[in-house]
Amino acid sequence: MSTGQARFEIECHGGELDEAIAAAIADAALARVAARLQIDVSSLHHIRVIVAHGANTVVDREIRVAPRASGRGYSVYDWFELLFTHELTHLLVRDAWGVPPVLWWEGLPVHIGDDSARTRLFGSSYHGYCRALDELGSLIPLEPLLRASTYYRRRTDPRVDLQAGSFCGFLLEIYGPQRLGRFIAEWSRPISKHAVTIIDPLLQHHLGDDLHRLGMAWRHFLRMRVACDPSLVERLRERRFGDAPDGTDHCDDCFAPLGSVVGCPSCTRHERG
């Protein structure tokens, strides 16, 4: 079925969600993401939304989400909201500005989708988690998260998404979506192993500082603007974070998963096409 404004065609497979409720959640998510990023969606093209088992993805104008079953404080609709909003943010960022380095490509959807839903459900924001990690001296460097090959391999460590989401939320709040959007629009892939030397001039031009100083400003923001939750500090103190990347490898150029293959089959297909 379609929403009232015919922006989404919702297909729910498996009978776990009511399509009318899912459509209402999708419309509300669209309004929220558009407002947060200050993106005009009045002429947004039709988007197909498939709710089924499998991966959560956005390809062209099709979003696929696989909500988890209710439990541990989530309803199946909470999962749909979180996952759909995440994928929708990918689509709107891509349509409005292009595909940024993976720190922003994942950080913006994590902030607007994951962080927003979990803060509403559980009360602790990703800023709060990062404030506690900073208190423990456990924040990881941002520079390696510029590369898809590093970001996705380290994503089994929850600090990767926590920090990317919090950092992008900080940039939105302090610098605004228009300046951030102009940075993304000027960026062009592919990214090299020396990513920071390419990104720093663009960040300085659009946001006034390089990645290192923006990271310092983010940590200062956490210390000055975010209350430290002692109970969260103690919970994280007991958590063991793995420093050895053990996630799936991804292509630095197109972000596609590589698995065990040599080279990127996705990039090869595009070159041949």
C-alpha positions as CSV (number, residue, x, y, z in Angstrom):
1,M,0.0,0.0,0.0
2,S,1.1,3.6,-0.5
3,T,1.2,6.5,2.0
4,G,-1.2,9.3,1.6
5,Q,1.3,11.3,-0.4
6,A,2.3,8.3,-2.5
7,R,6.0,8.6,-1.4
8,F,6.3,5.1,-0.1
9,E,5.0,1.8,-1.2
10,I,5.1,-0.5,1.8
11,E,5.3,-4.3,1.3
12,C,5.3,-6.3,4.6
13,H,6.2,-10.0,4.2
14,G,5.6,-12.4,7.0
15,G,2.7,-10.7,8.7
16,E,4.6,-9.2,11.6
17,L,3.8,-5.5,10.8
18,D,0.6,-3.8,9.9
19,E,1.3,-2.0,6.6
20,A,-0.8,1.1,7.6
21,I,1.1,1.5,10.8
22,A,4.4,1.0,9.0
23,A,3.4,3.6,6.4
24,A,2.6,6.1,9.1
25,I,6.0,5.5,10.8
26,A,7.6,6.0,7.4
27,D,5.9,9.3,6.8
28,A,6.9,10.6,10.3
29,A,10.4,9.5,9.7
30,L,10.6,11.3,6.4
31,A,9.4,14.5,8.1
32,R,11.9,14.1,10.9
33,V,15.0,13.4,8.7
34,A,14.1,16.2,6.3
35,A,13.8,18.7,9.1
36,R,17.0,17.5,10.8
37,L,19.0,17.8,7.5
38,Q,17.0,20.8,6.2
39,I,16.4,18.9,2.9
40,D,13.4,19.8,0.7
41,V,11.5,16.6,0.0
42,S,8.5,18.1,-1.7
43,S,9.4,16.5,-5.0
44,L,10.7,13.3,-3.5
45,H,10.4,10.4,-6.0
46,H,8.5,7.2,-5.2
47,I,10.3,4.8,-2.8
48,R,9.6,1.1,-2.5
49,V,9.9,-0.3,1.0
50,I,10.2,-4.0,1.5
51,V,9.9,-5.4,5.0
52,A,11.3,-9.0,5.0
53,H,14.0,-11.2,6.4
54,G,17.5,-10.4,5.1
55,A,19.9,-7.4,5.1
56,N,18.9,-3.8,5.7
57,T,19.8,-1.9,2.6
58,V,19.0,0.9,0.3
59,V,19.6,0.4,-3.5
60,D,18.5,3.1,-5.9
61,R,14.9,3.8,-4.7
62,E,14.3,0.6,-2.8
63,I,14.7,0.3,0.9
64,R,14.7,-3.2,2.5
65,V,14.4,-3.6,6.3
66,A,14.4,-6.6,8.5
67,P,13.0,-5.7,11.9
68,R,13.9,-7.9,14.8
69,A,11.3,-9.6,17.0
70,S,9.9,-7.7,20.0
71,G,12.0,-8.0,23.2
72,R,14.6,-6.4,25.4
73,G,12.7,-3.1,25.4
74,Y,11.9,-3.0,21.7
75,S,8.7,-3.6,19.8
76,V,8.8,-4.8,16.2
77,Y,7.6,-1.3,15.3
78,D,10.5,0.3,17.2
79,W,12.9,-1.8,15.1
80,F,11.1,-0.8,11.9
81,E,11.4,2.9,12.9
82,L,15.1,2.6,13.7
83,L,16.1,0.6,10.6
84,F,13.9,2.4,8.2
85,T,15.0,5.8,9.4
86,H,18.6,4.7,9.1
87,E,18.2,3.6,5.5
88,L,16.1,6.6,4.6
89,T,18.8,8.9,5.8
90,H,21.3,7.2,3.5
91,L,18.9,7.8,0.6
92,L,18.2,11.4,1.4
93,V,21.8,12.3,2.0
94,R,22.8,10.6,-1.3
95,D,20.0,12.4,-3.2
96,A,20.7,15.8,-1.7
97,W,24.5,15.9,-1.5
98,G,26.1,12.6,-2.7
99,V,27.9,9.8,-0.9
100,P,30.4,11.1,1.8
101,P,33.3,9.3,3.4
102,V,32.0,6.4,5.5
103,L,32.4,8.3,8.8
104,W,29.6,10.6,7.6
105,W,27.8,8.0,5.4
106,E,27.1,5.8,8.4
107,G,27.4,8.5,11.2
108,L,24.5,10.6,10.0
109,P,22.0,7.6,9.7
110,V,23.2,6.3,13.0
111,H,22.6,9.6,14.7
112,I,19.2,10.3,13.1
113,G,18.0,6.7,13.1
114,D,19.6,4.5,15.7
115,D,20.5,7.1,18.3
116,S,17.1,8.9,18.2
117,A,15.2,5.6,18.6
118,R,17.3,4.2,21.4
119,T,17.4,7.5,23.3
120,R,13.6,7.6,23.2
121,L,13.4,4.0,24.4
122,F,16.2,3.8,27.0
123,G,17.1,7.4,27.9
124,S,20.9,7.3,27.1
125,S,22.0,9.1,24.0
126,Y,25.1,8.3,22.0
127,H,26.5,11.6,23.3
128,G,26.0,10.1,26.7
129,Y,27.8,6.9,25.8
130,C,30.7,8.8,24.3
131,R,30.9,11.1,27.3
132,A,31.3,8.0,29.5
133,L,33.8,6.4,27.1
134,D,35.8,9.7,27.2
135,E,35.7,9.6,31.0
136,L,37.2,6.1,30.8
137,G,39.8,7.2,28.2
138,S,38.3,4.6,25.8
139,L,37.4,6.6,22.8
140,I,39.0,5.3,19.6
141,P,40.6,7.7,16.9
142,L,38.3,9.0,14.3
143,E,40.8,9.0,11.4
144,P,40.7,5.2,10.7
145,L,36.9,5.5,10.5
146,L,37.3,7.5,7.3
147,R,37.9,4.3,5.4
148,A,35.2,1.7,4.7
149,S,37.8,-1.1,4.9
150,T,38.5,-0.1,8.5
151,Y,35.1,1.2,9.6
152,Y,33.1,-2.0,8.7
153,R,35.8,-4.4,9.9
154,R,35.8,-2.6,13.3
155,R,32.0,-2.2,13.4
156,T,31.6,-5.2,15.7
157,D,33.1,-2.8,18.3
158,P,30.1,-0.7,19.4
159,R,32.3,2.4,19.8
160,V,32.5,2.7,16.0
161,D,28.8,3.5,15.5
162,L,28.5,5.3,18.9
163,Q,31.3,7.7,18.0
164,A,30.3,8.2,14.4
165,G,26.8,9.0,15.4
166,S,27.8,11.3,18.2
167,F,30.4,13.1,16.1
168,C,27.9,13.7,13.2
169,G,25.3,14.8,15.7
170,F,27.8,17.3,17.1
171,L,28.6,18.6,13.6
172,L,24.9,19.0,12.8
173,E,24.3,20.9,16.0
174,I,27.3,23.2,15.9
175,Y,27.8,23.8,12.2
176,G,24.4,23.1,10.8
177,P,23.3,20.8,8.0
178,Q,23.9,23.3,5.2
179,R,27.6,23.6,5.9
180,L,27.9,19.9,6.4
181,G,26.0,19.3,3.1
182,R,28.3,21.6,1.2
183,F,31.3,19.6,2.5
184,I,29.6,16.3,1.4
185,A,28.7,17.7,-2.0
186,E,32.3,18.7,-2.7
187,W,33.7,15.4,-1.7
188,S,34.2,12.8,-4.4
189,R,35.2,9.2,-4.1
190,P,37.3,7.0,-4.3
191,I,39.2,7.5,-1.0
192,S,42.9,6.7,-0.7
193,K,44.8,5.3,2.3
194,H,45.8,9.0,2.9
195,A,42.2,10.0,3.3
196,V,42.8,12.6,5.9
197,T,45.1,14.6,3.7
198,I,42.3,14.9,1.1
199,I,39.5,15.5,3.5
200,D,41.2,18.1,5.8
201,P,41.3,20.9,3.2
202,L,37.5,20.4,2.5
203,L,36.7,20.3,6.2
204,Q,38.8,23.5,6.8
205,H,37.0,25.2,3.9
206,H,33.4,24.3,4.9
207,L,33.7,23.7,8.7
208,G,36.7,25.8,9.6
209,D,38.9,23.0,11.0
210,D,40.6,19.8,10.1
211,L,39.5,16.4,11.3
212,H,41.9,16.4,14.3
213,R,40.7,19.7,15.6
214,L,37.0,18.9,14.9
215,G,37.6,15.7,16.9
216,M,39.0,17.8,19.8
217,A,36.1,20.2,19.6
218,W,33.7,17.2,19.7
219,R,35.3,15.9,22.9
220,H,35.2,19.4,24.4
221,F,31.5,19.5,23.5
222,L,30.9,16.2,25.3
223,R,32.7,17.4,28.4
224,M,31.1,20.8,28.6
225,R,27.5,20.0,27.3
226,V,26.8,16.4,28.2
227,A,26.3,15.2,31.8
228,C,28.5,12.3,32.8
229,D,26.3,9.4,34.0
230,P,28.3,7.4,36.6
231,S,26.1,4.3,36.2
232,L,26.9,4.3,32.4
233,V,30.6,4.8,33.2
234,E,30.5,1.7,35.4
235,R,28.6,-0.4,32.9
236,L,31.1,0.5,30.2
237,R,34.1,0.0,32.5
238,E,33.1,-3.7,32.7
239,R,32.8,-4.0,29.0
240,R,35.7,-5.5,27.1
241,F,36.2,-3.9,23.7
242,G,38.1,-5.8,21.1
243,D,40.9,-4.0,19.3
244,A,41.3,-6.7,16.6
245,P,39.0,-5.9,13.6
246,D,36.9,-9.0,12.9
247,G,34.0,-7.7,10.8
248,T,33.4,-8.1,7.1
249,D,35.9,-6.3,4.8
250,H,34.4,-3.6,2.5
251,C,35.6,-1.8,-0.6
252,D,37.0,1.7,0.1
253,D,35.8,3.0,-3.2
254,C,32.1,1.8,-3.3
255,F,31.6,0.5,0.3
256,A,30.4,-2.9,-1.0
257,P,31.2,-6.0,1.1
258,L,34.1,-8.0,-0.3
259,G,33.9,-11.3,1.6
260,S,36.9,-13.5,0.6
261,V,37.2,-12.3,-3.0
262,V,40.3,-10.5,-4.4
263,G,39.3,-7.1,-5.7
264,C,35.8,-5.6,-5.6
265,P,33.2,-7.4,-7.8
266,S,30.9,-4.4,-7.5
267,C,33.4,-1.9,-8.9
268,T,34.4,-4.4,-11.6
269,R,30.8,-4.7,-12.7
270,H,30.5,-0.9,-13.0
271,E,33.7,-0.7,-14.9
272,R,32.5,-3.3,-17.3
273,G,29.1,-1.7,-17.6
